Amino acid sequence: MTTGSLPVRTDAPDRTASRNTPPRQPAARVGRRRLAPGAGRQHHAGPLAYVLLGIMALLSIFPLYWTMVAASTDNTRVSQTPPPFLPGPNLFSNLARAWDEAAMGKAMLNSLIVAGVIALSTVMFATLAGFAFAKLRFSGRNVLLMLVVGTMMVPPQLGVVPLFMMMSELGWTQELPAVIFPTLVSAVGVFFMRQYLSEALPDELVEAARVDGAHSLRIFWSIVLPVARPAMAVLFMITFVHAWNDFFWPFVVLDMTNPTVPVALTGLSAGYVRDQSLIMAGALLGTLPLLAMFIVFGRQIVSGIMAGAVKG
């Protein structure tokens, strides 16, 4: 008995292969990211913005321009009505008189020493304290921070008498250390650096340094200082300008034999008749170093502010 072979269908699906092959996934749809309206465009200021900026620039420059105009004329011309609005021919002669009569050379050197030391110490101590309050965990941290902030509410005039008695006991009256040491650090600087480091310095970065075995001073030197550089530059400039222009405490503790610039300017206003042009010439001399600093370091400070803002 012979058996015939059954015909095999070649068009039948391979069920074995279909069991082993994973199901085909639908192709992923590649969509375009929808940008917000106006994203990527360069916005241009309108005419009103330029007008407002021009008015603000004129209002900011006018006091300096008026100081130069008053310093370039004589006292009679300054007192006239209406006052002059164009520079006169006596600018350099009045600057020379103010330089000699107020001993501006020594006053500028003293102000440079006082403002430089105060600014450097404030930046360093405020950054250290700001790092401690922002990233270190220790008992009483919030209480100490509240005490530091609370000192900002106390008027500095209340401490003039005991502070002067302390400087007198130390024998520092009429000396620059009497101006420098009471202002080596400020509560405003500590609070400013604490707020900046709280946002700009990630906790993970500090914890990673701890895992690697770095102690607190190593973390401060290698991690905190590079991150805090923009804020330190801003704090240095603000503190330097404030210390350079400070008048009340230097006037109390110093005299005309060893003055800073604001104290030296008071000597120009002595006398029965005040020479306004001479006073303005001295004020212009005292302002020129600050203007030079802003011209030289202004771009770096602005770029540091922007870098800190982007990082935060």
C-alpha positions in Angstrom: 0.0 0.0 0.0 1.5 3.2 -1.1 0.9 6.5 0.6 0.9 9.7 -1.4 2.7 12.8 -0.1 0.4 15.6 0.9 1.0 18.9 -0.9 2.8 21.6 1.1 1.5 25.2 0.9 4.4 27.5 0.3 2.3 30.6 0.9 1.4 29.7 4.5 2.9 32.0 7.2 5.8 30.7 9.3 4.2 30.5 12.7 7.5 29.5 14.4 9.2 32.6 13.2 6.3 34.8 14.2 6.4 33.5 17.7 10.1 34.3 18.1 10.1 37.7 16.4 8.9 40.5 18.7 6.0 42.5 17.5 6.9 45.5 15.3 6.7 48.7 17.1 5.1 51.7 15.4 7.6 54.2 14.1 8.2 57.0 16.6 6.8 60.3 15.4 9.4 63.0 15.2 7.7 66.2 16.2 8.9 69.7 16.1 9.3 71.5 19.4 6.9 74.3 19.5 8.6 77.5 20.6 7.0 80.2 22.5 5.8 83.1 20.4 8.7 85.5 19.8 11.4 83.0 21.0 14.6 83.4 19.2 13.8 86.8 17.9 16.0 89.8 18.6 13.9 92.5 20.2 14.6 96.1 19.3 13.9 99.0 21.6 11.4 101.6 20.4 11.8 105.3 20.2 10.2 105.8 23.6 12.8 103.5 25.3 15.7 105.5 23.7 14.1 108.8 24.9 13.8 107.5 28.4 17.3 106.1 28.5 18.6 109.5 27.2 16.8 111.4 29.9 18.1 109.0 32.6 21.7 109.4 31.2 21.5 113.2 31.2 20.1 113.3 34.8 22.9 111.0 35.9 25.7 112.9 34.2 24.5 116.4 35.0 25.8 116.6 38.7 29.3 115.7 37.5 29.1 118.2 34.7 27.9 120.9 37.0 30.8 120.2 39.4 33.2 120.6 36.5 31.5 123.8 35.3 31.6 125.3 38.9 35.2 124.2 39.4 36.3 126.0 36.1 34.9 129.4 37.0 35.4 131.9 39.9 33.3 132.3 43.0 31.6 135.5 41.7 30.4 133.8 38.5 29.1 130.7 40.3 27.0 132.9 42.6 25.3 134.8 39.7 21.7 134.2 38.5 21.4 132.4 36.2 24.5 130.3 36.9 26.9 129.4 34.1 26.2 126.2 32.1 29.5 126.2 30.1 33.0 125.5 31.5 35.2 128.4 32.3 39.0 129.0 31.9 40.0 128.4 35.5 39.6 124.7 35.9 43.3 123.7 36.2 44.2 126.7 38.4 41.4 125.9 40.8 42.4 122.2 40.8 46.0 123.2 41.7 44.7 125.5 44.5 42.5 122.8 45.9 45.3 120.3 45.8 47.7 122.6 47.7 45.3 124.1 50.3 43.5 120.8 51.2 46.6 118.5 51.1 44.8 116.3 48.6 47.8 114.2 47.9 48.0 112.9 51.5 44.2 112.7 51.7 43.9 110.6 48.6 46.6 108.2 49.8 44.9 107.9 53.2 41.5 107.3 51.5 43.1 104.7 49.2 44.6 102.8 52.2 41.4 103.0 54.2 39.0 102.1 51.4 41.2 99.3 50.0 41.8 97.6 53.4 38.1 97.9 54.4 36.9 96.6 51.0 39.3 93.6 51.0 38.6 92.6 54.6 34.8 93.0 54.1 34.9 90.8 51.0 36.9 88.1 52.6 35.1 88.0 56.0 31.7 88.4 54.4 32.4 85.5 52.0 33.5 83.3 54.8 30.5 84.1 57.0 28.2 83.8 54.1 29.4 80.4 53.2 29.0 79.3 56.8 25.5 80.6 57.1 24.5 79.2 53.6 26.0 75.7 53.5 27.3 74.6 56.8 25.1 73.0 59.4 25.8 74.0 63.1 23.7 74.7 66.1 22.5 78.2 66.6 23.0 79.1 62.9 19.6 80.8 62.5 20.0 82.7 65.8 23.4 84.0 64.8 22.1 85.1 61.4 19.2 86.9 63.0 21.7 88.7 65.3 23.8 89.7 62.4 20.8 91.0 60.5 19.6 92.8 63.6 22.7 94.9 63.8 21.6 96.5 60.6 18.7 98.1 62.5 20.9 99.9 65.0 21.8 103.4 63.9 25.6 103.8 63.8 25.4 107.1 65.6 24.5 105.4 68.8 27.9 103.7 69.1 30.0 106.8 68.3 30.7 107.7 72.0 31.8 104.3 73.2 33.7 103.6 70.0 35.6 106.9 70.4 36.4 106.0 74.0 37.7 102.6 72.9 39.9 104.2 70.2 41.2 106.7 72.7 42.1 103.9 75.2 44.0 102.1 72.4 45.8 105.3 71.4 44.5 105.3 67.9 42.8 108.7 67.7 44.0 110.8 64.7 45.3 107.5 63.2 44.0 105.5 60.3 43.5 102.2 62.3 40.8 104.0 64.2 38.9 104.3 60.9 39.8 100.9 59.5 39.2 98.4 62.4 35.6 99.3 63.3 34.5 98.6 59.7 36.5 95.5 58.8 33.2 93.6 58.1 29.6 94.6 57.6 26.3 92.9 58.3 25.1 93.9 54.8 28.0 92.1 53.2 27.5 89.0 55.2 23.8 88.9 54.3 24.5 89.6 50.7 27.1 86.8 50.3 24.8 84.4 52.2 21.9 85.0 49.8 24.2 84.7 46.8 25.9 81.5 47.9 22.5 79.9 48.8 21.4 80.1 45.2 24.7 79.9 43.2 26.5 77.1 45.1 24.8 73.6 44.8 24.7 71.5 47.9 25.7 68.5 45.8 29.1 70.2 45.0 29.9 70.7 48.6 28.8 67.1 49.5 31.0 65.7 46.7 34.0 67.6 48.1 33.3 66.2 51.6 33.2 62.7 50.1 36.6 63.3 48.5 38.0 64.2 51.9 38.2 68.0 51.6 37.8 70.0 54.8 35.9 73.3 55.1 38.8 75.6 54.3 39.7 73.5 51.3 36.2 73.7 50.0 36.1 77.4 50.6 39.3 78.0 48.7 38.8 75.6 45.8 35.0 75.7 45.3 33.4 78.7 47.0 35.8 81.4 45.9 35.4 80.6 42.1 31.6 80.5 42.4 31.4 83.7 44.5 33.8 85.7 42.4 31.0 87.8 40.7 29.4 88.7 44.0 32.7 89.4 45.5 33.6 91.9 42.8 30.3 93.7 43.3 30.7 93.8 47.1 34.2 95.1 46.7 33.1 98.0 44.5 30.2 98.9 46.8 32.3 98.8 49.9 35.2 100.7 48.4 33.0 103.5 47.2 31.2 103.7 50.6 34.5 103.7 52.5 36.0 106.4 50.2 32.9 108.7 50.7 32.5 108.1 54.4 32.6 111.3 56.3 31.0 111.1 59.7 33.3 108.6 61.6 36.6 109.8 59.9 35.6 113.4 60.8 35.1 112.4 64.4 38.3 110.5 64.9 40.7 112.2 62.5 41.9 115.8 62.0 43.3 117.9 59.2 46.9 116.7 59.9 46.0 113.2 58.8 42.7 113.4 56.8 40.8 111.3 54.3 39.4 113.0 51.2 35.9 114.0 52.7 37.7 115.3 55.8 40.1 117.3 53.7 37.3 118.9 51.8 36.0 120.5 55.0 39.2 122.6 55.1 38.2 124.2 51.8 34.9 125.4 53.2 36.6 127.2 56.2 36.5 130.9 56.4 33.9 133.7 56.5 33.2 133.6 52.7 33.2 130.2 51.1 34.8 129.8 47.7 32.3 127.6 46.0 34.5 127.1 42.9 37.4 125.9 45.1 35.1 123.5 47.0 33.8 122.1 43.7 37.4 121.7 42.4 38.3 119.7 45.5 35.1 117.6 45.1 36.1 116.9 41.5 39.6 115.8 42.6 38.0 113.5 45.1 35.7 112.0 42.5 38.3 111.4 39.8 39.8 108.2 41.4 36.3 106.6 41.6 35.6 107.5 38.0 38.9 106.0 36.9 38.0 102.8 38.8 34.6 102.5 37.1 36.1 103.1 33.7 38.8 100.4 34.1 36.8 97.8 36.0 33.2 98.6 35.0 33.0 96.0 32.2 34.4 93.2 34.4 31.9 94.0 37.2 28.9 94.1 34.9 30.0 90.8 33.3 30.5 89.3 36.7 26.9 90.3 37.7 25.5 88.8 34.5 27.5 85.6 35.0 26.2 85.3 38.6 22.7 85.9 37.4 22.9 83.2 34.8 24.5 80.8 37.2 21.9 81.5 39.9 
